[in-house]
Amino acid sequence: MSGVIGEIFARFERERPRLEQTVDELKAALGRYSGVALYGAGSSGIALLLALRRAGIEPLCFADGAPEKWGTVCMGLDVVPPRELAGRFGANILVLVCINTDGQTYCRSFDEALREGGHSGVHQRLHDCGCANVVDYIALRRCFALFRGDNTGNLPSCPDVDCLVEHRERIEQIYERLADGQSREVYANILTFRLFGEGPEIPTLAQEEKYFPKELLTPSAGEHFVDCGAFDGQTLRDLLALTGNRIGAYYGLEPDPANFQRLERFAAQLPEELRGKVELSPCAAWSGAGEIPLYALHGPGSFAAPYGGTTVDAATIDRLLDGRRATAIKMNIEGSELAALKGARETIRRWHPRLMIAGYHKTWDFWEVPELMLEAGYTVYLRSYMHHLSFVFYGL
């Protein structure tokens, strides 16, 4: 292997002994504290909890800033108000903040993280609650074994490094086949961050351009838009704003029951002419029909998982459209993108819709998502919206 990607992996092989921390070393570092609490009972917190449990590390509890979560149980752990942490567990606990951010300070150790801070507002509130030791979850990323194998959940700052190394040739092939220099720069810099925990600046677009980057595509008044992960209607709002409230058809899929109710309420407020063009489905986009377990967070981040407590219907895009036209398909579905793409093969083959596919939820999405798009004959671009944390592959 040679070229840009080859050089990144070669450097990683040289520096890995310096970068890597063993599980025993991590446990020794955690042993300086009277226990570990996880701040953020969402998809990232759950993913980190599972990683810690696989290593035999059991946190004390979750804490969360949302009052509606206080007094509930998440994955067997109590969710407590932050103000109760120090009183219940002592001031010497370590609080791991499990929130994904586009902050630019990436700390490489506990000591550095304690000095530098991270989510300044969250850290300050926790300090005000008597918690002296607060770090962002990325401080654990050097323990590569902690995140090996079951890469379930939304921890883009802590990829399965060994999986990246194993598939280096496929990663290099994707890099070479991306459509423009910006895509290749973003791809190489994301890889660098995932391996080293630091790296060059990643060109980043404004969140307002997510799914609709101005230099790549402009939605038209005749869009037949398939929205997988429709949430509360945010992408539909953006689409209508860009087209002057003119669309051909909109198909919104949202399996989280609470989110779907919000989506229905938004659609019900649309003018009658638009309402007739909107078709909503409380289904998860998938590779086949049936039922799947969903961990429903009743907000952003709900995801399919075997331990999910909500059973939802799953459907293929091909079956839902039943031959109807699609001009664009957007997917941001917390790691189910590959399954949903497989369930849209006939629609993609027949209509060649533009594709906007999130590629950051699971380590292997980094190459498998663009591989599927390239195999279907697309020219593939990559754009980032939160540095290494949130990026979308576009198929045109």
Rosetta blueprint (number, residue, H / E / L):
1 M L
2 S L
3 G H
4 V H
5 I H
6 G H
7 E H
8 I H
9 F H
10 A H
11 R H
12 F H
13 E H
14 R H
15 E H
16 R H
17 P H
18 R H
19 L H
20 E L
21 Q L
22 T L
23 V H
24 D H
25 E H
26 L H
27 K H
28 A H
29 A H
30 L H
31 G L
32 R L
33 Y L
34 S L
35 G L
36 V E
37 A E
38 L E
39 Y E
40 G L
41 A L
42 G L
43 S H
44 S H
45 G H
46 I H
47 A H
48 L H
49 L H
50 L H
51 A H
52 L H
53 R H
54 R H
55 A L
56 G L
57 I L
58 E L
59 P L
60 L L
61 C E
62 F E
63 A E
64 D L
65 G L
66 A L
67 P H
68 E H
69 K H
70 W L
71 G L
72 T L
73 V E
74 C E
75 M L
76 G L
77 L E
78 D E
79 V E
80 V E
81 P L
82 P H
83 R H
84 E H
85 L H
86 A H
87 G H
88 R H
89 F H
90 G L
91 A L
92 N L
93 I L
94 L E
95 V E
96 L E
97 V E
98 C L
99 I L
100 N L
101 T L
102 D L
103 G L
104 Q L
105 T L
106 Y L
107 C L
108 R L
109 S L
110 F H
111 D H
112 E H
113 A H
114 L H
115 R H
116 E H
117 G L
118 G L
119 H L
120 S H
121 G H
122 V H
123 H H
124 Q H
125 R H
126 L H
127 H H
128 D H
129 C L
130 G L
131 C L
132 A L
133 N E
134 V E
135 V E
136 D E
137 Y H
138 I H
139 A H
140 L H
141 R L
142 R L
143 C L
144 F H
145 A H
146 L H
147 F H
148 R L
149 G L
150 D L
151 N L
152 T L
153 G L
154 N L
155 L L
156 P L
157 S L
158 C L
159 P L
160 D L
161 V H
162 D H
163 C H
164 L H
165 V H
166 E H
167 H L
168 R H
169 E H
170 R H
171 I H
172 E H
173 Q H
174 I H
175 Y H
176 E H
177 R H
178 L L
179 A L
180 D L
181 G H
182 Q H
183 S H
184 R H
185 E H
186 V H
187 Y H
188 A H
189 N H
190 I H
191 L H
192 T H
193 F H
194 R H
195 L H
196 F H
197 G L
198 E L
199 G L
200 P L
201 E L
202 I L
203 P L
204 T E
205 L L
206 A L
207 Q H
208 E H
209 E H
210 K L
211 Y L
212 F L
213 P L
214 K L
215 E L
216 L L
217 L L
218 T L
219 P L
220 S L
221 A L
222 G L
223 E L
224 H E
225 F E
226 V E
227 D E
228 C E
229 G L
230 A L
231 F L
232 D L
233 G L
234 Q H
235 T H
236 L H
237 R H
238 D H
239 L H
240 L H
241 A H
242 L H
243 T H
244 G L
245 N L
246 R L
247 I L
248 G L
249 A E
250 Y E
251 Y E
252 G E
253 L E
254 E L
255 P L
256 D L
257 P H
258 A H
259 N H
260 F H
261 Q H
262 R H
263 L H
264 E H
265 R H
266 F H
267 A H
268 A H
269 Q L
270 L L
271 P L
272 E H
273 E H
274 L H
275 R H
276 G L
277 K L
278 V E
279 E E
280 L E
281 S E
282 P L
283 C L
284 A E
285 A E
286 W L
287 S L
288 G L
289 A L
290 G E
291 E E
292 I E
293 P E
294 L E
295 Y E
296 A L
297 L L
298 H L
299 G L
300 P L
301 G L
302 S L
303 F E
304 A E
305 A L
306 P L
307 Y L
308 G L
309 G L
310 T E
311 T E
312 V E
313 D E
314 A E
315 A E
316 T L
317 I H
318 D H
319 R H
320 L H
321 L H
322 D L
323 G L
324 R L
325 R L
326 A L
327 T L
328 A E
329 I E
330 K E
331 M E
332 N L
333 I L
334 E L
335 G L
336 S L
337 E H
338 L H
339 A H
340 A H
341 L H
342 K H
343 G L
344 A L
345 R H
346 E H
347 T H
348 I H
349 R H
350 R H
351 W H
352 H L
353 P L
354 R E
355 L E
356 M E
357 I E
358 A E
359 G L
360 Y L
361 H L
362 K L
363 T L
364 W L
365 D H
366 F H
367 W H
368 E H
369 V H
370 P H
371 E H
372 L H
373 M H
374 L H
375 E H
376 A L
377 G L
378 Y L
379 T L
380 V E
381 Y E
382 L E
383 R E
384 S E
385 Y L
386 M L
387 H L
388 H L
389 L L
390 S L
391 F E
392 V E
393 F E
394 Y E
395 G E
396 L L
